[in-house]
Amino acid sequence: MFRLLSPSLFPLIFTPNISQTSMSEASKHILSQALLKLKATGQFRTLKRQEDMGVDFTSNDYLGIQRQFEAYPFTVSMGGSGGSRLLKGNHSIHETVEAFCADWFKAEAALLFNSGYDANLAVLSTLPERRDTLLYDQRCHASLKDGIRLSMAQHKFPYQDLKELKTKLGSAEGRVYIVTEALFSMDGDWCPLQELLELAESRADTWVVLDESHSTGISGPQGSGYYTSVHPSVRMIARIHTFGKACGISGAVVVGDQELRDLLINKARPFIYTTAMPPFLAEAILYHLKATKEAETNRAMLQKNITFWGKTSKTQTSSPIIPWIIAGNEACREVATRLQANGLDVRPILSPTVPKGEERLRIVLHNYNTEEEMKTLCEELLKEKAQ
Ligand SMILES: Cc1ncc(COP(=O)(O)O)c(C=O)c1O
């Protein structure tokens, strides 16, 4: 009888009477310790409701598509999908969204995901195999880095710039995947995509994975993304387009060849082991995607605002994401709080999200920001700088 009980169960069975309260005190203690550490380093964050934060210089709703749909009545059946896409969860609307995306993003096929985070995990945990090498821009988003962590590849190296990439590519082993964002989410600059593709072409078995999260809707013909504005290359293996930024909703697709779609359906755990998106969400996504594709006036207005900001702030500005560096978590947070108190919704991006010393306000321009609003923000920032 005793042999059947694992020794590790003994403490649980014989510990006299641990009450609910003391268990909860113990867990509270553990949690408070973790929170104290965050507070001590100025990294503790709280959730704020988005309604009452002032003029929007923060959301990723670059083209105002989210705003446009907030007032749009949508009558739907509220049911879920019924399971994973591979079981009961595959509905025709999922495939309609995929067909729309394949056409819009100029690819053979598309596969829908619940989020960009899932899509990045799926691509990077599926494509690279054990002997392969992953070379990734060190500024890549956390979801790409988490995907890289999950991948089987033994060799995973960050690169800082093209020069370092070239060196690392020279000594890389196996099949190589170069991973980058098209428009960097925290720095607002564009990756050197043409050069990356040429580099990939210069070495056998070298491929590019491109996260188009922040470029979708705002670059390329009809907002079809950054890749569609450079020379197409056979070395582009997977592009990830997310819908939570300029498209103003949520979800994502991975686009590429039909074989990529088939492989992800068969092997990508973030695709297989999750409940498929509810059909009503896929339907809403389709409305948002169509509106984003057609939003030429919004794109022109956004571009006008980007140019206005560049002139007013006397900075080089090539995208709607403007990093305003204020080193130090506390200092950066204080400036953001002052701006918010003046009715300007600007948020601080703190370390460790960005490297220490590069803490910043992430200013986001939209088609709906007025010149007056941008001028006010600019003046406030210059005042802060002068202090
Ligand atoms: C570059 C980049 N990739 C992926 C994601 C994740 O996308 P999602 O919000 O759809 O999960 C984000 C979101 O912030 C992002 O900025």
The ligand as an SDF file (V2000), in Angstrom:
LIG
                    3D

 16 16  0  0  0  0  0  0  0  0999 V2000
    5.9820   44.0690  -34.7320 C   0  0  0  0  0  0  0  0  0  0  0  0
    4.8580   43.3560  -34.0610 C   0  0  0  0  0  0  0  0  0  0  0  0
    4.6620   42.0590  -34.3430 N   0  0  0  0  0  0  0  0  0  0  0  0
    3.6610   41.3520  -33.7750 C   0  0  0  0  0  0  0  0  0  0  0  0
    2.8090   41.9400  -32.8740 C   0  0  0  0  0  0  0  0  0  0  0  0
    1.7280   41.1370  -32.2490 C   0  0  0  0  0  0  0  0  0  0  0  0
    0.5270   41.3460  -32.9170 O   0  0  0  0  0  0  0  0  0  0  0  0
   -0.8570   41.1540  -32.1700 P   0  0  0  0  0  0  0  0  0  0  0  0
   -1.0950   42.3810  -31.3680 O   0  0  0  0  0  0  0  0  0  0  0  0
   -1.8400   40.9530  -33.2740 O   0  0  0  0  0  0  0  0  0  0  0  0
   -0.7080   39.9320  -31.3250 O   0  0  0  0  0  0  0  0  0  0  0  0
    2.9660   43.2970  -32.5470 C   0  0  0  0  0  0  0  0  0  0  0  0
    2.0630   43.9270  -31.5690 C   0  0  0  0  0  0  0  0  0  0  0  0
    2.3440   44.8610  -30.8980 O   0  0  0  0  0  0  0  0  0  0  0  0
    4.0240   44.0150  -33.1650 C   0  0  0  0  0  0  0  0  0  0  0  0
    4.2280   45.3070  -32.8760 O   0  0  0  0  0  0  0  0  0  0  0  0
  1  2  1  0
  2  3  1  0
  2 15  2  0
  3  4  2  0
  4  5  1  0
  5  6  1  0
  5 12  2  0
  6  7  1  0
  7  8  1  0
  8  9  2  0
  8 10  1  0
  8 11  1  0
 12 13  1  0
 12 15  1  0
 13 14  2  0
 15 16  1  0
M  END
$$$$
